[in-house]
Each structure stands twice: as C-alpha cells, then as structure tokens.
C-alpha cells in the first residue's frame, strides 16, 4: 500500500494535503524523473479501447500503474517512460504528460472528491471459454481483447475437466448453453453444418469424460466453474452463459434439457425441484422446458426469441462511491452514463429473480442489465446481450469492426472487467 493512502481517508486541509503530496513525489514507485503519463478516459481520449491495452501492456512490463476512479472518466496513470510513449503512439492512445506539480494537484482533487487512485499490481492471465472451432468475431470479449491488444488463451471442456481453470485469474463465458440444449437452435438450424458439428463435438467430449450425455457434462463444467470462483477466480459472462450457467447449477438433480442425446424428456416439475442455493445470482426462476419455445427461463426480461419479446431501450450505469465501493466503481467507469441496449439470447435480468447479495451495476426500465457479486474468495459479473455495437446481431451477420468504434462505451464495460483483477490483492469493499 502506498505511504500516502491515509491522506485519502483523513480530514486533512486541502493545502496541507497538497504540500504533503508534493513532498512525497520522489517516494512513489515507477517514477521517471518525477513525471507521469495521464491516460485520459473522458472524451479527450481518441481510442478508449486501446487505452486499456496500453495499461495492460504497462503492467506486463512490470511498470507501476494506477486507475483513477471517477477522475476524467476513469483515467489511468502510468510512468512517463520513452517505451510507454512509443507504445501509446503505436496504439493511437492519447496521453498527457504530468509533472510533479500537476500530479500533486490531481491527488489533492482526488482526496477531496468522490474519486480514488487504485494501484494496479500485475496483468491478470486471461482465458476465453470457447469451442475449438470458434471464430474471434463470434464473441464480443474476444473482439475487444484482439482490438485492445490484450493477450489471452482459449479453453474448452477438455481443459476444464483436466483442472486447468486454476491457471487463470480471469475467465470469460459468452453464448455457451450450459443446459446442454444447444441454445435450442434445433428450432431453426437443425440442418446447419455448424450446429451438427457442435453437437458431435460436445457428444464426443461427454463420452470421453464418462458422462451419460451432454447436459450431464455441462452440469459438471458449471460446478467446476463455480468452484473456480469460490477459490478466488474472476468470472465475466455475457449473453446466454449468464442464464444457462445459473440453470445448470440449480438443476444438478433435475432434468431440464429437451435435447438429451439418449432421448430422456425434461422433468415437467423441474422449476419446483431446482436448488437455487447453488446458483450465483438468481433464485426462484421458472424454467422453460418446452422445446418449441426458444427461451431458457423467465430470468431474461427481454425474451428475444419469443412472441412476447420486449423492445430495446437504453440502460443507465449507477454512480458508485470510489472510496467506499471501489469494485462497482471500477466496473462502471465510463465516459457515458446512458448507453443504447443490445440483444442477446439473454439480454437482461428480472430483478425479482436476483438474489439479495447481487449488486445491480446498470438498469433498463426496471430490468437489470449488468450485475456483480462475490462467492467465497472470488467474484462473478454478468452483462446481458451479445455485442454492444450490434443491437440485433444474427447468426451469419458480418463481424463488428472495432476500428469503427474505438470509443465504444459498451465495450469499455467489458474491458473494465479485464483490468479489474489487476487490483486483486487490494482489500477492496464490494
């Protein structure tokens, strides 16, 4: 912990705080001639998304970095090194040199406001849970990492069964269906080669792992992911993974899938038999077991592929205290507070289905869009929808070109989650 941390919590007059900050200029780690590079994250930034990649790169080089919560859109502070200036120029990221006097003024401002400077310790090791034949443009997080220049590895059920989750500090799930029903795509894509390949691949992994069918495999994978979080891992999920992971956890002893490889029908009383104690975020949901209805449950408030589909609106980010709730504040840092909504197989979350410990980070017309919570030593974060810059993404649509959206506020929320574990060792209230 930095030696001047107590200044942010004590009642020290502003002029005295400024004087002390000036005296401490030479003591902070990572300084080069007492100067910093401010990476602004307000509208002055020409490429918000690659600014995250620059900060991640600095951490990989073992440089000191700080996340300035609620200061100019959640800016970053990096040492003023020639290598960082070159890297920023290559990435097209705006930086502003900051000398010791300007830094002292900034820290005095942070001390006296709803702001906080959070040290980032090291670059988290990132994994994307995705099928071996998936393409990068089929997953918003993968696209964000590729564009930002943040390295990652891919894992699938084989690696989960082998115990490889512990190799990573941050794991992302996207449109996987952990109920084993292949997202009910049989309704419209039964003859599609890509769906047939997906079914065959999952069935082979299930057989190799000794599972009776794919839903049994996926339940086991869901339980393993839950244990990963409880042991201290960071999970970020989007789209259908947010809902189906919960259903698989709550249905450990219930048949809810309508697409069992052995022909077993779903349990008609499944909703009454679910054990929501094992779920992370939701409780009391009604499972949609009808194979003719392309919906998993009533958790999703938009029900995108049903006749009762709800139209899109906008969602608003909540404003959290950077000093007392730094984790939610980190996850919601942005230069915009109201964002256009976007569909996914799971688009939003009914708040009456949320557990009491879940923190709503963003809401749209009475529905939660973005939620966060803790389990054991780790955390989970759910973000509804598929692609923040493609509101009605369909299978086969062209990929989103993030070079056209370098300042996307929706993609910023994704990248907030990537950098959040860099502050893992800090004792942060959530």
C-alpha positions as CSV (number, residue, x, y, z in Angstrom):
1,X,0.0,0.0,0.0
2,X,1.4,3.4,-0.9
3,X,2.5,5.5,2.0
4,X,0.1,8.4,1.3
5,X,-3.0,6.2,1.2
6,X,-4.1,7.5,4.6
7,X,-4.4,11.0,3.2
8,X,-7.4,9.9,1.2
9,X,-9.3,8.9,4.3
10,X,-8.3,11.5,6.8
11,X,-9.7,15.0,7.3
12,X,-6.6,16.9,6.2
13,X,-6.9,20.5,4.9
14,X,-6.6,20.7,1.2
15,X,-3.5,23.0,1.3
16,X,-1.7,20.6,3.7
17,X,-2.7,17.6,1.6
18,X,-1.2,19.4,-1.4
19,X,2.1,20.1,0.4
20,X,2.4,16.5,1.6
21,X,1.7,15.2,-1.9
22,X,4.5,17.4,-3.2
23,X,6.9,16.1,-0.6
24,X,6.0,12.5,-1.5
25,X,6.6,12.9,-5.2
26,X,10.1,11.3,-5.0
27,X,8.9,8.3,-3.0
28,X,6.3,6.7,-5.3
29,X,7.4,3.6,-7.2
30,X,7.7,3.6,-11.0
31,X,8.6,7.3,-11.4
32,X,10.8,8.6,-14.2
33,X,12.2,12.0,-13.3
34,X,9.2,12.6,-11.1
35,X,6.8,12.5,-14.1
36,X,3.7,10.6,-15.2
37,X,1.7,10.0,-18.3
38,X,-2.0,10.5,-17.7
39,X,-4.2,8.3,-20.0
40,X,-7.4,10.3,-20.1
41,X,-10.6,8.3,-20.3
42,X,-13.1,11.2,-20.8
43,X,-14.0,12.5,-24.3
44,X,-10.4,13.7,-24.8
45,X,-9.3,10.1,-25.4
46,X,-9.1,9.3,-29.1
47,X,-9.1,5.5,-28.5
48,X,-10.6,4.3,-25.3
49,X,-10.5,0.6,-26.1
50,X,-6.7,0.6,-26.8
51,X,-6.1,2.6,-23.7
52,X,-6.9,-0.5,-21.7
53,X,-4.5,-2.5,-23.8
54,X,-1.8,0.2,-23.2
55,X,-2.4,-0.1,-19.4
56,X,-2.3,-3.9,-19.6
57,X,0.9,-3.8,-21.6
58,X,2.5,-1.5,-18.9
59,X,1.6,-4.0,-16.2
60,X,3.1,-6.8,-18.3
61,X,6.3,-4.7,-18.3
62,X,6.1,-4.5,-14.5
63,X,5.5,-0.8,-14.6
64,X,3.6,1.0,-11.9
65,X,0.0,1.9,-12.9
66,X,-3.0,3.4,-11.1
67,X,-6.7,3.5,-12.0
68,X,-8.1,6.9,-11.2
69,X,-11.7,6.1,-10.4
70,X,-14.2,8.8,-11.3
71,X,-11.4,11.1,-12.4
72,X,-11.9,12.1,-16.1
73,X,-13.9,9.0,-16.9
74,X,-11.7,6.6,-15.1
75,X,-8.3,7.6,-16.3
76,X,-5.1,5.7,-15.9
77,X,-1.7,6.9,-14.6
78,X,1.5,5.4,-16.0
79,X,5.2,6.3,-15.7
80,X,6.5,8.8,-18.3
81,X,8.8,6.3,-20.0
82,X,10.0,6.5,-23.6
83,X,8.8,3.0,-24.2
84,X,5.3,3.9,-23.0
85,X,5.2,7.0,-25.1
86,X,6.1,4.9,-28.2
87,X,3.6,2.2,-27.3
88,X,0.8,4.8,-26.9
89,X,1.7,6.4,-30.3
90,X,1.6,3.0,-32.0
91,X,-1.8,2.2,-30.5
92,X,-3.2,5.7,-31.2
93,X,-3.9,6.3,-27.5
94,X,-4.0,9.8,-26.2
95,X,-1.6,10.6,-23.3
96,X,-0.9,13.8,-21.3
97,X,2.5,14.3,-19.6
98,X,2.0,15.2,-16.0
99,X,4.8,16.8,-13.9
100,X,5.2,16.6,-10.1
101,X,3.2,19.8,-9.5
102,X,0.3,18.7,-11.7
103,X,0.3,15.3,-10.1
104,X,0.1,16.9,-6.6
105,X,-2.9,19.0,-7.7
106,X,-4.6,15.9,-9.1
107,X,-4.1,13.9,-5.9
108,X,-5.5,16.8,-3.9
109,X,-8.5,16.8,-6.1
110,X,-9.0,13.1,-5.7
111,X,-8.6,13.3,-1.9
112,X,-11.4,15.8,-1.6
113,X,-13.9,14.3,-4.1
114,X,-15.8,11.1,-4.9
115,X,-12.6,9.7,-6.5
116,X,-9.9,7.2,-5.7
117,X,-6.5,6.2,-7.0
118,X,-6.3,2.4,-7.1
119,X,-2.9,0.8,-7.7
120,X,-2.9,-1.9,-10.4
121,X,-0.5,-4.6,-9.4
122,X,0.0,-7.0,-12.4
123,X,-1.6,-8.1,-15.6
124,X,-4.1,-10.9,-15.0
125,X,-3.8,-14.1,-17.0
126,X,-6.9,-14.3,-19.2
127,X,-8.8,-17.2,-20.7
128,X,-11.8,-17.4,-23.0
129,X,-14.0,-20.4,-22.7
130,X,-14.9,-21.2,-26.3
131,X,-15.2,-24.1,-28.7
132,X,-12.0,-25.1,-30.6
133,X,-13.5,-24.1,-34.0
134,X,-14.9,-20.7,-32.9
135,X,-14.0,-17.5,-34.7
136,X,-12.8,-14.4,-32.9
137,X,-15.7,-12.2,-34.2
138,X,-18.3,-14.5,-32.7
139,X,-17.6,-13.2,-29.2
140,X,-17.6,-9.5,-28.1
141,X,-15.0,-10.1,-25.4
142,X,-12.6,-11.8,-27.8
143,X,-13.0,-9.0,-30.3
144,X,-12.3,-6.4,-27.5
145,X,-9.2,-8.2,-26.4
146,X,-7.9,-8.6,-30.0
147,X,-8.6,-4.9,-30.8
148,X,-7.1,-3.6,-27.5
149,X,-4.0,-5.8,-27.9
150,X,-4.5,-7.9,-24.7
151,X,-3.3,-11.5,-24.9
152,X,-5.5,-14.4,-23.9
153,X,-5.7,-18.2,-24.2
154,X,-8.7,-20.3,-25.1
155,X,-10.0,-23.2,-23.1
156,X,-12.9,-25.7,-23.5
157,X,-14.5,-28.5,-21.7
158,X,-11.4,-30.8,-22.0
159,X,-9.2,-28.3,-20.2
160,X,-11.9,-27.7,-17.5
161,X,-12.1,-31.4,-16.9
162,X,-8.3,-31.6,-16.6
163,X,-8.3,-28.9,-13.9
164,X,-6.7,-26.1,-16.0
165,X,-9.0,-23.3,-14.7
166,X,-6.7,-22.6,-11.8
167,X,-4.0,-21.5,-14.3
168,X,-6.0,-18.3,-15.0
169,X,-7.1,-15.3,-12.9
170,X,-9.9,-14.2,-15.2
171,X,-12.2,-16.3,-17.3
172,X,-14.9,-15.3,-19.8
173,X,-18.0,-17.2,-20.9
174,X,-20.2,-15.9,-23.7
175,X,-23.0,-17.7,-25.6
176,X,-22.5,-21.2,-24.3
177,X,-25.6,-23.1,-23.3
178,X,-24.7,-24.9,-20.0
179,X,-28.1,-26.7,-20.0
180,X,-26.9,-28.9,-23.0
181,X,-29.7,-27.8,-25.3
182,X,-27.5,-26.1,-27.9
183,X,-29.4,-22.9,-27.3
184,X,-32.5,-24.6,-28.8
185,X,-31.1,-23.8,-32.2
186,X,-32.7,-27.0,-33.5
187,X,-35.8,-25.0,-34.0
188,X,-34.4,-23.1,-37.0
189,X,-30.9,-24.5,-37.7
190,X,-31.4,-28.3,-37.4
191,X,-29.7,-28.9,-40.8
192,X,-26.9,-26.4,-40.4
193,X,-23.4,-28.0,-40.7
194,X,-22.1,-25.8,-37.9
195,X,-24.8,-27.0,-35.5
196,X,-24.2,-30.6,-36.4
197,X,-20.5,-30.1,-35.8
198,X,-21.2,-28.6,-32.4
199,X,-23.4,-31.5,-31.4
200,X,-20.9,-34.0,-32.5
201,X,-18.0,-32.3,-30.7
202,X,-19.9,-32.0,-27.4
203,X,-21.1,-35.6,-27.5
204,X,-17.5,-36.8,-28.1
205,X,-16.2,-34.8,-25.1
206,X,-19.1,-36.1,-23.0
207,X,-18.3,-39.7,-24.0
208,X,-14.6,-39.2,-23.4
209,X,-15.3,-37.8,-19.9
210,X,-17.6,-40.7,-19.0
211,X,-20.8,-38.7,-18.9
212,X,-24.1,-40.1,-19.9
213,X,-25.0,-37.2,-22.2
214,X,-24.0,-33.6,-22.9
215,X,-26.3,-32.0,-20.2
216,X,-24.5,-34.1,-17.6
217,X,-21.2,-32.9,-18.9
218,X,-22.3,-29.2,-18.8
219,X,-23.6,-29.5,-15.3
220,X,-20.2,-30.8,-14.2
221,X,-18.4,-28.0,-16.0
222,X,-20.7,-25.5,-14.4
223,X,-19.9,-26.8,-10.9
224,X,-16.2,-26.7,-11.7
225,X,-16.5,-23.0,-12.8
226,X,-18.4,-22.3,-9.6
227,X,-15.6,-23.8,-7.5
228,X,-13.1,-21.8,-9.5
229,X,-14.8,-18.6,-8.4
230,X,-15.1,-19.7,-4.8
231,X,-11.4,-20.4,-4.8
232,X,-10.6,-16.9,-5.9
233,X,-11.2,-16.7,-9.6
234,X,-12.8,-13.8,-11.5
235,X,-15.6,-14.7,-13.9
236,X,-17.2,-12.5,-16.5
237,X,-20.1,-13.8,-18.5
238,X,-22.3,-12.4,-21.3
239,X,-25.3,-13.4,-23.4
240,X,-26.8,-16.9,-22.7
241,X,-23.9,-18.0,-20.5
242,X,-25.2,-15.7,-17.7
243,X,-28.5,-17.5,-17.6
244,X,-27.7,-21.1,-18.5
245,X,-24.8,-21.3,-16.1
246,X,-27.2,-20.5,-13.3
247,X,-29.8,-23.0,-14.5
248,X,-27.2,-25.8,-14.7
249,X,-26.0,-25.0,-11.2
250,X,-29.6,-25.0,-9.8
251,X,-30.6,-28.2,-11.7
252,X,-27.9,-30.6,-10.6
253,X,-30.5,-33.2,-9.7
254,X,-33.2,-32.2,-12.2
255,X,-33.7,-32.9,-15.9
256,X,-34.4,-29.6,-17.6
257,X,-32.9,-30.2,-21.1
258,X,-35.2,-31.1,-24.0
259,X,-32.3,-32.3,-26.2
260,X,-30.7,-35.2,-24.3
261,X,-28.7,-37.4,-26.5
262,X,-30.4,-40.5,-25.0
263,X,-33.9,-39.2,-25.6
264,X,-34.7,-38.5,-21.9
265,X,-37.5,-36.0,-21.7
266,X,-37.2,-32.9,-19.4
267,X,-38.8,-33.0,-15.9
268,X,-42.3,-31.4,-16.1
269,X,-41.9,-30.3,-12.4
270,X,-38.3,-29.0,-12.9
271,X,-39.0,-25.5,-11.7
272,X,-40.3,-26.7,-8.4
273,X,-37.2,-29.0,-7.9
274,X,-34.5,-26.5,-8.6
275,X,-31.9,-25.9,-5.9
276,X,-31.1,-22.2,-6.1
277,X,-28.7,-22.4,-3.2
278,X,-26.0,-23.4,-5.6
279,X,-26.7,-20.6,-8.1
280,X,-24.6,-17.4,-8.0
281,X,-27.0,-14.6,-9.0
282,X,-30.6,-15.8,-9.4
283,X,-33.3,-17.6,-7.5
284,X,-36.9,-18.8,-8.0
285,X,-36.9,-18.8,-11.8
286,X,-39.4,-20.7,-13.9
287,X,-37.6,-23.0,-16.4
288,X,-38.8,-23.0,-20.0
289,X,-38.8,-26.8,-20.8
290,X,-40.9,-26.6,-23.9
291,X,-38.6,-27.4,-26.8
292,X,-40.8,-25.3,-29.2
293,X,-40.1,-22.1,-27.2
294,X,-36.6,-20.6,-27.8
295,X,-36.1,-19.3,-24.2
296,X,-34.3,-20.8,-21.3
297,X,-36.3,-19.4,-18.4
298,X,-38.0,-16.2,-17.1
299,X,-34.7,-14.8,-15.9
300,X,-34.3,-12.9,-19.1
301,X,-36.6,-9.8,-19.2
302,X,-36.4,-9.4,-23.0
303,X,-37.2,-12.9,-24.2
304,X,-35.7,-12.1,-27.5
305,X,-36.8,-15.2,-29.5
306,X,-40.4,-15.5,-28.2
307,X,-43.6,-13.8,-29.3
308,X,-43.5,-11.8,-26.1
309,X,-40.2,-10.2,-27.0
310,X,-39.5,-6.8,-25.4
311,X,-38.2,-4.0,-27.5
312,X,-34.8,-2.4,-26.7
313,X,-34.3,0.9,-25.0
314,X,-31.3,2.3,-23.2
315,X,-29.6,1.3,-19.9
316,X,-28.1,3.6,-17.3
317,X,-25.0,3.0,-15.2
318,X,-25.2,3.5,-11.5
319,X,-22.8,6.0,-9.8
320,X,-20.8,4.3,-7.1
321,X,-18.6,5.8,-4.4
322,X,-15.0,5.4,-5.5
323,X,-13.8,5.4,-1.9
324,X,-16.3,3.1,-0.3
325,X,-17.4,0.9,-3.2
326,X,-14.3,0.8,-5.4
327,X,-15.1,-2.5,-7.1
328,X,-18.5,-1.5,-8.5
329,X,-16.9,1.9,-9.3
330,X,-14.2,0.1,-11.3
331,X,-16.7,-2.0,-13.2
332,X,-18.8,1.1,-14.2
333,X,-16.0,3.6,-15.2
334,X,-17.1,5.2,-18.5
335,X,-17.3,8.5,-20.4
336,X,-21.0,7.8,-20.9
337,X,-23.6,7.0,-18.3
338,X,-26.6,6.2,-20.6
339,X,-25.9,3.5,-23.2
340,X,-28.0,2.0,-26.0
341,X,-29.2,-1.5,-25.2
342,X,-28.4,-4.6,-27.4
343,X,-30.0,-8.0,-27.7
344,X,-28.5,-11.4,-26.9
345,X,-30.0,-14.8,-26.3
346,X,-30.1,-13.5,-22.7
347,X,-30.4,-9.7,-22.9
348,X,-31.4,-8.6,-19.4
349,X,-32.3,-9.9,-15.9
350,X,-35.5,-9.6,-14.0
351,X,-34.7,-8.0,-10.7
352,X,-37.2,-10.1,-8.8
353,X,-35.1,-13.1,-9.8
354,X,-31.9,-11.7,-8.4
355,X,-30.5,-12.9,-5.1
356,X,-30.3,-10.2,-2.4
357,X,-26.5,-10.1,-2.5
358,X,-26.3,-9.2,-6.2
359,X,-25.2,-5.7,-7.0
360,X,-27.0,-4.1,-9.9
361,X,-24.5,-2.0,-11.9
362,X,-26.8,-0.9,-14.7
363,X,-30.6,-0.9,-15.3
364,X,-33.0,-0.5,-18.1
365,X,-36.7,0.2,-17.4
366,X,-36.9,-1.9,-14.3
367,X,-34.6,-4.7,-15.6
368,X,-31.0,-5.3,-14.6
369,X,-28.5,-5.2,-17.5
370,X,-25.2,-5.6,-15.6
371,X,-24.8,-7.3,-12.2
372,X,-21.9,-8.3,-9.9
373,X,-21.4,-10.3,-6.8
374,X,-19.0,-12.4,-4.7
375,X,-18.6,-16.1,-4.0
376,X,-16.0,-17.2,-1.5
377,X,-12.7,-15.6,-2.4
378,X,-13.7,-14.7,-6.0
379,X,-16.3,-12.6,-8.0
380,X,-18.7,-13.0,-10.9
381,X,-20.0,-10.3,-13.2
382,X,-22.9,-10.8,-15.7
383,X,-23.5,-8.5,-18.7
384,X,-26.6,-9.2,-20.7
385,X,-26.5,-9.1,-24.5
386,X,-24.2,-10.3,-27.3
387,X,-22.5,-7.3,-28.9
388,X,-22.6,-3.7,-27.6
389,X,-22.2,-2.3,-31.1
390,X,-24.6,-4.7,-32.9
391,X,-28.0,-4.3,-31.3
392,X,-29.8,-7.2,-33.2
393,X,-26.9,-9.5,-34.1
394,X,-28.0,-12.5,-36.1
395,X,-26.1,-15.7,-36.9
396,X,-24.2,-15.1,-40.1
397,X,-24.0,-11.3,-39.7
398,X,-20.7,-9.7,-40.6
399,X,-18.3,-9.1,-37.7
400,X,-18.2,-5.8,-35.9
401,X,-15.2,-3.7,-36.8
402,X,-14.0,-2.1,-33.6
403,X,-11.8,0.2,-35.6
404,X,-15.1,2.0,-36.3
405,X,-16.0,2.1,-32.6
406,X,-12.7,3.0,-30.7
407,X,-14.7,4.9,-28.1
408,X,-17.5,2.4,-27.6
409,X,-18.9,2.9,-24.0
410,X,-20.4,-0.6,-24.2
411,X,-17.1,-2.3,-25.0
412,X,-15.5,-0.2,-22.2
413,X,-17.6,-2.1,-19.7
414,X,-16.1,-5.3,-21.0
415,X,-12.6,-4.0,-20.7
416,X,-13.2,-2.7,-17.2
417,X,-13.7,-6.3,-16.2
418,X,-10.4,-7.4,-17.8
419,X,-8.4,-4.9,-15.8
420,X,-10.4,-5.2,-12.5
421,X,-8.4,-8.3,-11.4
422,X,-5.2,-6.3,-11.6
423,X,-6.2,-4.8,-8.3
424,X,-6.9,-8.3,-6.8
425,X,-4.6,-8.0,-3.8
426,X,-6.1,-4.8,-2.7
427,X,-8.6,-5.2,0.2
428,X,-11.5,-3.5,-1.6
429,X,-15.0,-3.3,-0.4
430,X,-17.7,-4.5,-2.8
